[in-house]
Amino acid sequence: METYAELLNKKEKDAMSNYDMDEIERQKERERKSRGIRSIEKVRSVVEIGKDETPQRVVDIEITDDDFRRVALQAHERDITINKMVGLIIKDGLGKVEHRFEHEPKPQLLKEY
């Protein structure tokens, strides 16, 4: 039976680097650079979380359980979070309110001359 220290020593021996292979890889990398080819390992996309999102404010709202379930179901169907769904609902509501102020509720008579 082996001790833990012996197992660690065995793993270290197995994990030792092959310096010849490392040198070959470095030579290949130098050749790629001289030809203008970028290494796949070094090409990484930079992803910025929240880059496309606008800054938001925290708002506490109180709604009934039934309304919350309806919002959660709609969010699930659209595969978005509940917070995003609530944001969409508020934006849609504000758009309707602005439309109401721009267009009077009274019908207008248009006359042709």
Contacts in CASP RR format, 6 or more apart in sequence:
PFRMAT RR
TARGET T0000
AUTHOR 0000-0000-0000
METHOD contacts of the structure
MODEL  1
METYAELLNKKEKDAMSNYDMDEIERQKERERKSRGIRSIEKVRSVVEIG
KDETPQRVVDIEITDDDFRRVALQAHERDITINKMVGLIIKDGLGKVEHR
FEHEPKPQLLKEY
2 10 0 8 1.000
29 39 0 8 1.000
32 38 0 8 1.000
32 39 0 8 1.000
61 86 0 8 1.000
63 71 0 8 1.000
71 82 0 8 1.000
71 85 0 8 1.000
71 86 0 8 1.000
71 89 0 8 1.000
72 82 0 8 1.000
72 85 0 8 1.000
74 85 0 8 1.000
75 81 0 8 1.000
75 82 0 8 1.000
75 84 0 8 1.000
75 85 0 8 1.000
78 85 0 8 1.000
80 88 0 8 1.000
END
